[in-house]
Amino acid sequence: MTGPRSAGATGAPRLADIAAQAGVSEATVSRVLNVRPGVSSATRTRVLAALDVLGYERPVRLRRRSAGLVGLVVPELTNPIFPAFAQVVEQTLAGHGYTPLLCAKQPGGATEDELVEQLEESAVSGIVFLSGLHADTSADPGRYAELAARGVPFVLINGYNERIRAPFVSPDDRMAAAMAVRHLADLGHERIGLAVGPVRYVPSRRKTEGFLDAAGPGAEPYVRHTLFGVEGGHAAAAELVDAGCTGIVCGSDMMALGAIRAVRERGLSVPGDVSVVGYDDSPLIPFTDPPLTTVRQPVQAMASAAVGALLEEIRGNPVPSTEYVFQPELVVRGSTARVRN
């Protein structure tokens, strides 16, 4: 334990230090530490925060007992949208007294099934799955039925699967792709391409459907299903630019960054020659070069809703096994511009 100490042998917190840090009186600090009435919740929080900042351990009687453990399974942490979701989920769980256990799948590491087994061994109260195997139409959905049969509540984010009975939380991927297409069409782009993930994933299929609905059936030759990530976006955009596309809609911001790189490798500029639209709007995206026009996932609302549904399930209040769909938002920045005549 580090931080200031009293001169006494016990190392007890000094009221004066804590009072100064919290901006309250020593008498107020004493009331908080001794769990006495007469202190507002906000003031109590400031005093406890001062204890933490100064490096003192909170007295045992002030430590909040965890209501239980909740697992959070994510596909990876390299794409910033997944840490963004994880942060909101963890904060929301902590606000209800639950301790989150974050599990990230890695190439060559534990599979989703192995992570779930580890979480069950840790006696979690429930599990949040983010873009897991439920979103892969080639995966066996029976694993989730077995999980439910074992009495483990769970909720699924991104990738609705009608064969799984559980609450789902999703963005409207069809609307997102259509929104991006209409934005580019309004800027005068006539040949618009789509760079999106493998067709077996539900979000990829829905984005493709929304793209074709907005762009028309004649746009089908300009759809490229590729790998998720920068490399996939780079490969798809290279083909789309060579096919004459002046606007490219991407299935993620990371794919959009790869698309921008492909455009520049051909001696062209973004947005001067080719406009690029991403999807997600994770925290660092406004600071790319150029700042990326993208479709924003409502992360805060989706993650909060998922946790709310899970907590209801944990409390024994069944939530309808249906999909709760949240509306995305187009955020226009510097990577799109009116087409050159």
C-alpha positions as CSV (number, residue, x, y, z in Angstrom):
1,M,0.0,0.0,0.0
2,T,1.4,3.4,-1.0
3,G,0.4,7.0,-0.1
4,P,0.7,9.2,2.9
5,R,0.6,7.7,6.3
6,S,0.0,9.0,9.8
7,A,2.9,9.1,12.2
8,G,1.4,6.4,14.3
9,A,2.3,2.8,14.1
10,T,-1.1,1.7,12.8
11,G,-0.9,3.6,9.5
12,A,-4.4,4.9,9.9
13,P,-5.6,7.5,7.4
14,R,-5.1,11.1,8.5
15,L,-8.4,13.0,8.5
16,A,-6.7,16.2,7.5
17,D,-5.2,14.7,4.4
18,I,-8.5,13.1,3.3
19,A,-10.5,16.3,4.1
20,A,-8.1,18.4,2.0
21,Q,-8.3,16.0,-0.9
22,A,-12.1,15.8,-0.8
23,G,-12.7,19.5,-0.1
24,V,-14.7,18.8,3.0
25,S,-14.3,19.1,6.8
26,E,-12.6,16.6,9.0
27,A,-15.8,16.1,10.8
28,T,-17.5,15.0,7.5
29,V,-14.6,12.6,6.8
30,S,-15.1,11.1,10.3
31,R,-18.8,10.6,9.7
32,V,-18.1,8.8,6.4
33,L,-15.4,6.6,7.8
34,N,-17.6,5.6,10.8
35,V,-20.7,5.1,8.7
36,R,-22.6,7.9,10.5
37,P,-25.7,9.6,9.1
38,G,-25.9,13.2,7.9
39,V,-23.7,13.0,4.8
40,S,-25.1,13.2,1.3
41,S,-24.4,10.5,-1.2
42,A,-22.3,12.8,-3.4
43,T,-20.1,13.9,-0.5
44,R,-19.7,10.3,0.7
45,T,-18.5,9.4,-2.8
46,R,-16.0,12.3,-2.8
47,V,-14.5,11.1,0.5
48,L,-14.2,7.5,-0.7
49,A,-12.6,8.8,-3.9
50,A,-10.1,10.8,-1.8
51,L,-9.2,7.6,0.1
52,D,-8.5,5.9,-3.2
53,V,-6.4,8.7,-4.6
54,L,-4.3,9.0,-1.5
55,G,-3.6,5.3,-1.6
56,Y,-5.4,4.3,1.6
57,E,-7.4,1.1,1.8
58,R,-11.1,1.6,2.4
59,P,-12.2,0.3,5.9
60,V,-13.8,-3.1,5.6
61,R,-17.2,-1.8,6.5
62,L,-17.1,0.6,3.6
63,R,-16.2,-1.9,0.9
64,R,-19.0,-2.8,-1.4
65,R,-19.6,-6.5,-1.7
66,S,-20.0,-7.8,-5.3
67,A,-23.5,-8.9,-6.3
68,G,-21.8,-11.6,-8.4
69,L,-19.7,-12.1,-11.5
70,V,-20.8,-11.6,-15.1
71,G,-18.9,-12.7,-18.1
72,L,-18.3,-10.6,-21.2
73,V,-17.1,-12.5,-24.3
74,V,-15.7,-10.4,-27.1
75,P,-14.2,-11.6,-30.4
76,E,-11.0,-9.4,-30.1
77,L,-9.7,-6.2,-28.7
78,T,-7.7,-4.9,-31.6
79,N,-10.7,-3.3,-33.2
80,P,-11.5,-0.3,-31.0
81,I,-15.3,-0.8,-31.2
82,F,-15.1,-3.9,-29.0
83,P,-13.3,-2.2,-26.1
84,A,-15.8,0.6,-26.5
85,F,-18.6,-1.8,-26.0
86,A,-16.7,-3.6,-23.2
87,Q,-16.2,-0.4,-21.3
88,V,-19.9,0.5,-21.3
89,V,-20.9,-3.0,-20.3
90,E,-18.4,-3.1,-17.5
91,Q,-19.4,0.3,-16.2
92,T,-23.1,-0.5,-16.3
93,L,-22.5,-3.8,-14.5
94,A,-20.3,-2.2,-11.8
95,G,-23.1,0.4,-11.3
96,H,-25.4,-2.5,-10.3
97,G,-22.8,-4.1,-8.0
98,Y,-21.6,-6.8,-10.4
99,T,-18.0,-7.7,-11.1
100,P,-17.3,-8.1,-14.9
101,L,-15.0,-10.8,-16.2
102,L,-13.7,-9.9,-19.7
103,C,-12.8,-12.7,-22.0
104,A,-11.4,-12.0,-25.5
105,K,-10.9,-14.6,-28.2
106,Q,-7.5,-14.6,-29.8
107,P,-6.2,-16.5,-32.8
108,G,-4.8,-19.7,-31.5
109,G,-6.2,-19.0,-28.1
110,A,-9.3,-20.3,-26.2
111,T,-12.4,-20.8,-28.3
112,E,-15.7,-19.3,-27.3
113,D,-16.9,-22.6,-25.9
114,E,-13.7,-22.9,-23.8
115,L,-14.2,-19.4,-22.5
116,V,-17.8,-20.2,-21.5
117,E,-16.6,-23.3,-19.7
118,Q,-14.1,-21.2,-17.7
119,L,-16.8,-18.6,-16.9
120,E,-19.2,-21.3,-15.7
121,E,-16.4,-22.7,-13.5
122,S,-16.1,-19.2,-12.0
123,A,-19.8,-19.4,-11.2
124,V,-20.8,-16.3,-13.2
125,S,-24.4,-15.1,-12.7
126,G,-24.7,-14.5,-16.5
127,I,-22.9,-13.8,-19.7
128,V,-22.9,-11.1,-22.4
129,F,-21.8,-12.2,-25.8
130,L,-20.6,-9.5,-28.3
131,S,-20.4,-10.5,-32.0
132,G,-19.9,-14.1,-31.0
133,L,-20.6,-17.4,-32.8
134,H,-24.3,-16.5,-32.6
135,A,-23.6,-14.1,-35.5
136,D,-22.0,-16.8,-37.6
137,T,-24.7,-18.7,-39.6
138,S,-22.3,-21.6,-40.2
139,A,-21.9,-22.2,-36.4
140,D,-24.1,-24.6,-34.4
141,P,-26.6,-22.6,-32.3
142,G,-27.2,-25.6,-30.1
143,R,-24.4,-24.5,-27.8
144,Y,-26.6,-21.6,-26.6
145,A,-29.6,-23.9,-26.0
146,E,-27.3,-26.1,-23.9
147,L,-26.1,-23.0,-22.0
148,A,-29.7,-22.1,-21.2
149,A,-30.5,-25.6,-20.1
150,R,-27.7,-25.4,-17.6
151,G,-29.4,-22.3,-16.1
152,V,-27.0,-19.6,-17.2
153,P,-28.7,-16.4,-18.3
154,F,-27.2,-14.7,-21.3
155,V,-27.8,-11.9,-23.8
156,L,-26.4,-11.5,-27.3
157,I,-25.2,-8.3,-29.0
158,N,-24.9,-8.0,-32.8
159,G,-25.9,-10.9,-35.0
160,Y,-29.5,-12.0,-34.6
161,N,-30.2,-15.7,-35.0
162,E,-33.8,-16.8,-34.9
163,R,-32.7,-20.3,-33.9
164,I,-31.5,-19.0,-30.5
165,R,-34.0,-18.2,-27.8
166,A,-32.5,-15.2,-25.9
167,P,-32.7,-11.4,-25.9
168,F,-30.7,-9.9,-28.8
169,V,-29.5,-6.3,-29.1
170,S,-28.6,-5.1,-32.6
171,P,-28.0,-2.0,-34.6
172,D,-30.1,-1.6,-37.8
173,D,-27.4,-2.8,-40.2
174,R,-29.6,-2.5,-43.3
175,M,-30.5,1.1,-42.5
176,A,-26.8,1.8,-41.8
177,A,-25.7,0.7,-45.3
178,A,-28.6,2.4,-47.0
179,M,-27.8,5.6,-45.1
180,A,-24.2,5.5,-46.4
181,V,-25.3,4.9,-50.0
182,R,-27.8,7.7,-50.0
183,H,-25.1,10.1,-48.6
184,L,-22.8,9.2,-51.4
185,A,-25.6,9.4,-54.0
186,D,-26.5,12.9,-52.8
187,L,-22.9,13.9,-53.4
188,G,-23.2,12.8,-57.0
189,H,-21.6,9.4,-56.9
190,E,-23.1,6.9,-59.3
191,R,-20.8,4.0,-59.1
192,I,-20.7,3.0,-55.4
193,G,-19.1,-0.1,-54.0
194,L,-19.4,-2.1,-50.8
195,A,-16.5,-3.7,-48.8
196,V,-18.0,-5.9,-46.2
197,G,-17.1,-9.0,-44.1
198,P,-17.8,-12.7,-45.0
199,V,-21.3,-13.5,-46.1
200,R,-21.8,-16.1,-43.4
201,Y,-22.0,-13.4,-40.7
202,V,-25.4,-11.8,-40.1
203,P,-24.3,-8.2,-39.9
204,S,-22.5,-8.6,-43.3
205,R,-25.6,-10.1,-44.9
206,R,-27.8,-7.3,-43.5
207,K,-25.4,-4.6,-44.7
208,T,-25.4,-6.1,-48.1
209,E,-29.2,-6.2,-48.2
210,G,-29.4,-2.6,-47.2
211,F,-26.7,-1.6,-49.7
212,L,-28.5,-3.3,-52.6
213,D,-31.9,-1.9,-51.6
214,A,-30.5,1.6,-51.7
215,A,-28.1,1.3,-54.7
216,G,-30.3,-0.9,-56.8
217,P,-29.7,-4.4,-58.2
218,G,-27.3,-3.1,-60.8
219,A,-24.8,-2.5,-57.9
220,E,-24.4,-6.2,-57.1
221,P,-21.1,-6.5,-59.1
222,Y,-19.7,-3.9,-56.8
223,V,-20.1,-5.9,-53.6
224,R,-16.9,-7.4,-52.2
225,H,-17.1,-9.9,-49.3
226,T,-13.7,-9.9,-47.7
227,L,-11.9,-10.4,-44.4
228,F,-12.7,-8.2,-41.5
229,G,-10.0,-5.6,-40.7
230,V,-7.6,-3.2,-42.4
231,E,-6.2,-5.9,-44.7
232,G,-9.7,-7.0,-45.9
233,G,-10.8,-3.4,-46.6
234,H,-7.5,-2.7,-48.5
235,A,-8.0,-5.8,-50.8
236,A,-11.7,-5.1,-51.5
237,A,-11.2,-1.4,-52.1
238,A,-8.3,-2.0,-54.6
239,E,-10.7,-4.1,-56.7
240,L,-13.6,-1.5,-56.4
241,V,-11.4,1.4,-57.3
242,D,-10.1,-0.5,-60.3
243,A,-13.7,-1.2,-61.3
244,G,-14.4,2.5,-61.4
245,C,-16.1,3.1,-58.1
246,T,-15.8,6.7,-56.8
247,G,-17.6,5.9,-53.5
248,I,-17.0,3.0,-51.2
249,V,-19.1,1.9,-48.2
250,C,-17.2,-0.2,-45.7
251,G,-18.5,-2.7,-43.1
252,S,-16.3,-1.3,-40.4
253,D,-14.0,1.7,-39.7
254,M,-11.0,-0.6,-39.7
255,M,-11.9,-1.8,-43.2
256,A,-12.4,1.9,-44.2
257,L,-8.9,2.7,-43.1
258,G,-7.6,-0.1,-45.3
259,A,-9.7,1.3,-48.2
260,I,-8.2,4.7,-47.8
261,R,-4.7,3.1,-48.0
262,A,-5.6,1.3,-51.2
263,V,-6.9,4.5,-52.8
264,R,-3.7,6.4,-52.0
265,E,-1.5,3.5,-53.3
266,R,-3.1,4.2,-56.7
267,G,-2.1,7.8,-56.6
268,L,-5.6,9.0,-55.8
269,S,-6.9,11.0,-52.9
270,V,-9.7,10.7,-50.4
271,P,-12.1,12.4,-50.8
272,G,-10.9,14.2,-53.9
273,D,-11.0,11.1,-56.1
274,V,-12.8,8.5,-54.0
275,S,-15.1,9.0,-51.0
276,V,-15.0,6.4,-48.2
277,V,-17.6,5.7,-45.5
278,G,-16.9,3.6,-42.5
279,Y,-19.1,1.9,-39.9
280,D,-18.8,1.9,-36.0
281,D,-17.4,5.4,-35.1
282,S,-15.1,4.2,-32.3
283,P,-13.4,6.9,-30.2
284,L,-10.3,7.6,-32.3
285,I,-12.0,7.7,-35.7
286,P,-12.5,11.5,-35.7
287,F,-8.8,11.9,-35.6
288,T,-7.9,9.9,-38.7
289,D,-6.5,11.5,-41.9
290,P,-8.9,12.5,-43.3
291,P,-11.4,12.4,-40.4
292,L,-13.7,9.5,-41.4
293,T,-17.3,9.8,-42.4
294,T,-18.9,6.9,-40.7
295,V,-22.2,5.4,-39.5
296,R,-22.2,5.4,-35.7
297,Q,-23.3,2.4,-33.7
298,P,-25.3,3.5,-30.6
299,V,-22.8,1.8,-28.3
300,Q,-24.0,3.4,-25.0
301,A,-27.7,2.6,-25.6
302,M,-27.1,-0.9,-26.9
303,A,-24.7,-2.0,-24.2
304,S,-26.9,-0.5,-21.5
305,A,-29.9,-2.3,-22.9
306,A,-28.1,-5.6,-23.1
307,V,-27.0,-5.3,-19.4
308,G,-30.5,-4.3,-18.4
309,A,-32.0,-7.4,-20.1
310,L,-29.4,-9.7,-18.6
311,L,-29.9,-8.3,-15.1
312,E,-33.7,-8.9,-15.4
313,E,-32.9,-12.5,-16.4
314,I,-30.6,-13.0,-13.5
315,R,-33.3,-11.7,-11.1
316,G,-35.7,-14.3,-12.5
317,N,-37.7,-11.9,-14.6
318,P,-37.7,-13.4,-18.1
319,V,-37.1,-11.0,-21.0
320,P,-38.8,-11.8,-24.4
321,S,-36.6,-13.8,-26.7
322,T,-36.6,-11.2,-29.4
323,E,-34.3,-8.7,-31.2
324,Y,-34.2,-5.1,-29.9
325,V,-33.0,-3.0,-32.8
326,F,-31.3,0.4,-32.4
327,Q,-31.0,3.1,-35.0
328,P,-27.5,4.1,-36.2
329,E,-26.5,7.7,-37.1
330,L,-24.5,9.0,-40.1
331,V,-21.6,11.2,-39.0
332,V,-20.3,13.2,-41.9
333,R,-16.6,14.2,-41.7
334,G,-13.8,14.7,-44.2
335,S,-13.6,11.4,-46.1
336,T,-16.5,12.1,-48.4
337,A,-17.0,14.9,-50.9
338,R,-19.0,15.8,-54.0
339,V,-17.9,13.8,-57.0
340,R,-15.6,15.5,-59.5
341,N,-17.2,16.4,-62.8
